[in-house]
Amino acid sequence: MTQDQFTTEFEAFRAQLKSYLLRITTSVPDTEDILQDTYIRASEKLSTFRGESSLKTWVFAIGSNLARDLLRAQKRWPENVTDICKEAALNNREFFQESMQIRATSQHGNFEIREHVAFCFTCVSKSLPLEQQLTLLLKEVYHFKVKEIAEIMEQTEAMVKYYLHTGRSKMIEIFDRRCSLINKEGICHQCTELNGIYNPKQDQQTELAKVQMARDAETGNKEHLFDLRMKILEELDPFSSGASELQLHHLEHNRQVMEKHLEKN
């Protein structure tokens, strides 16, 4: 494969790799650095690529290893990350002023509940063991096959299946307990609360009707509702969606809050 061919193929899946890296690092600077390093390392090692897997799988393996090197030294976030960050946000007037400015002026400053569903998954999934989080994203959002994930993760297919089962089961349990969109007794109402703040004139039921997960909440089983959540992640690019600037601002806030929280605990 020539360098030009590599660059062309890399650009075809660059956006997917970038969104994947953001969802595991929750940091735009770290994502940009790892993305650049992945391209450089893959270019330098191009002569070792034998075509035994797809180029995309091979490059995702390089990117995943770089991310794992960074993340292994970091503590995992708690399951109630959104509660902790909500409390911090309510006591941070500057954060809300910046958020409202983005909402009022940016073409990518919209607030939609489905966008926040994806944002919420990114934060809560960092409570999983790292290997489970990466495996779950690779399979459920980016649709790699088990064999390809085994190569990316440098694990056996049996371990990949174990990570998928345990990671998926844990996330279903967390959201069933917490998310008011899928369980009326759920303790988290941030999607609708934030929608009321950013879209005060909008009819909440109209907005909820746009989210199939909310429409199917009473009739869909837990597995189906989780699949709908994954579909939202698959469809949204966190760097180019209509809410990307607002949600990235929220994500950076949460990252900083959790960094301080984990230092104290």
N, C-alpha and C positions, 0 to 999 in steps of 0.2 A: 504494500500500500504506500502510495506517495504521500508527501506532506500535504499537498493540496487536497487529495482525496480524504485524508484524515480530518483536515480542517472543515471541509464541507459536511462530512458526516457528524462531526462534533457539534457544529452549529445547529444541526437538525434536532438534537436532543439537549442542547445547552440549557434551554428554559426549564426542562424537566429536572435536570441535574441541579440547577440553581435553586428551584423550589424545594427539592428534596433536602439539600444542604441547609436551607433556612429552617425547615421544619424540624431538623434535629439539633441545630445550633442555637436557634432563636436570636441570632445576631447577624445583622446585615454585613458589618465589616468582616466577621469571621467567614461568612458565606462567600463574600467576594474574594477573600484571600485564598480559601480552599479551592474555589472554582478556578482561579488563575493558576494555582500550584498544580491542580489536577491536569489542566491543559499542558502545562510545561513538562510535567513528569511523563505524561502519556506521549508527548512529542519526542522526548528524549529516549523513551523505551519502545518507540514504534517498531523498531527492527525486531523486537522480541514477540510482537503480536503475531500469532500463528493462525489466527482465524478459527481456532477450535471453539470459540464462543463468538457472539456478536461483538462488534466494537463497542456498542453501548454497554453491554454487560462488563466488558473489560475496563472501560473508563469509569463506570460506576463503582467497580471494585477499588480502583485507585482513589477515587473521591471518598468512598466510605472509610477506607483505611486512614486517610488523612484526618477525617472528622473524628474517627474513633480515638486516634492519638491525642487529639485535643480534648475530647470529652471524658476520657477515662479518669482524668484527674479531678473532674468536677463532680460535686454531689448531685444526686438526682433530685428533682423537685417533688414536693409533697402532692398528694392527690387533691388537696384543697387549695391549690395554688391560686385559683380564681378568687376565692374568698379573701385570701391574704392580700392579693393585689387590689381587689376592690376596696378594701378598707384603707389601703395606702393611697389609692386614687382619690377617695372622698376627702382625705386630709391634705390634698395637693392641689391648691387652686391654680397654680401655674400650669399643671398638666392639663386641666380641663380648659383653661384659656387657650392653650396651644391647640388642643383638640378641636375646639369650636372654630378657631381660626382656619384650621385645615378644612373642616367641614364647610365653611363659608366660601373659601377661595379656591380650593383645589378641584381639578377635574377628576381626581382620584380620591376625593374626600367624602364619598357617599357612605352612608351606613345602611347595610342590609343585614337582616337576621342570618341569612344563609352564609354571609361572609364571616359573621361572628361565630357561627357553628364551626367553621374551619379553623378560625383563630383559637377557639376553645380547645379543639382537639390537639392542636400544636402544643399548647401549654400543658394540658393534662397528660398527654402521652409521654412527657418527660418524667413522669413518675414511674414509668416502667423501667425495668433493667434495660440498659443500653441496647443489648443484642435483640431483645424483644421489640423495642421501639423501631429499630432500623428494619428488622425483618418484616414487621407489620406494615410499615410504609411501603417497602419494596413490593410486597405482594398485593396489598389491598388498594393502594393508590396508584402505583406505577406499573403494576401488573406484570412483574417478572415471574417466571415460572420457578418452582421450587428448586429445580436443578440449577438455574441461573443464580438464584439467591444463595445457594450453597457455595457457588464459586465466588460470588461477591463477598460473602461473609467468612469465607475460608472455614466452612463447617460442613458436616455431613448432612445429607438430605433429611435424615432422621431428626437431627437437632433443629434444623430449620422448621420442620413440621411441629416439633415441640414448642419452639419459640412462637410460632404462629398461633397454636392452640392456646397457650397460656396468655400470650399478649392480647389476643382477641377476647378471650373470656374475661380477663381483668378489665379491659376497657368497657366492655358491655356492662359489666357489673357496676363500674363507677358511674357511667352515664345513666343507667337505669335508676340508680339511687339519687343522683344529683340533678339531672336535666329535667326541668319542668316542661320542656317541649315534648318529651316522650313519656313522661310520667307526671300526672297531675300533682303527685305528692313530692315531686322533686324539689330540692331545697334551693336550687339555683335558678334565678329568673333574670340573669343579666342580659340575655338577648333582648327581651321585651323592655327591660328597664332602660337600657341604652338606646333602644329604638325610640322610646318616649323622650329621651333627652335630645337626641340628634334630629328626630323627625316629629316634633310636637304636634304638627297639624295632620299627621298621617293616621289613617285608621289602622289600628293594630291588627285587627282580624284580616284586613286586606293584605297586609304584609305577611302575616302567618300563612295565608292561603297560598303564597308563592313557594312555600317550603314543604315539599312532599312529606318530609319526616314529621312535620307538625300535623299535616292532614291525615297521615296514616297512624298517628299515635295511639288511637283507641282500638284499631283493628289489626295493626301489624305486630308481629312477634318481635322479640328483642334482636334476633339475628337480622331480620329484615330491616329494622330501624337502624341498626349499625351499618348495614350495607348502604343505606341511603346517606348516612353521614359520610361514608367513604366516597360516595359518588360526588358529593359536594366538594370534597378536597380535590378529587380528580379533575373536576371541571374548572376550578378556580386557580389562577396563577397569582400568588401573593404579591408579585411584583408589578402586575399590569392590570389587575381587576379595577373595577370602578371604585373600590374602597381601599385600594392598596396603600395609599399614603397614610390614611387614617389608621388602618389596622397595623401597619408597620410602626407607627408612633405608639400605639397601645402595646405592641410586642416589646419594643425597647423599654417602655416603662416597666412592664412585667419582669423583663430580664434584670433590670437594675434593682427592682424591689426584691427579687428572689436572691440575687447576689448578696444583698445586705442581710436578708433573712437567714440564709444558710451560714453566713459568717458567725451569726449569733447563736446558732443552734447546732 
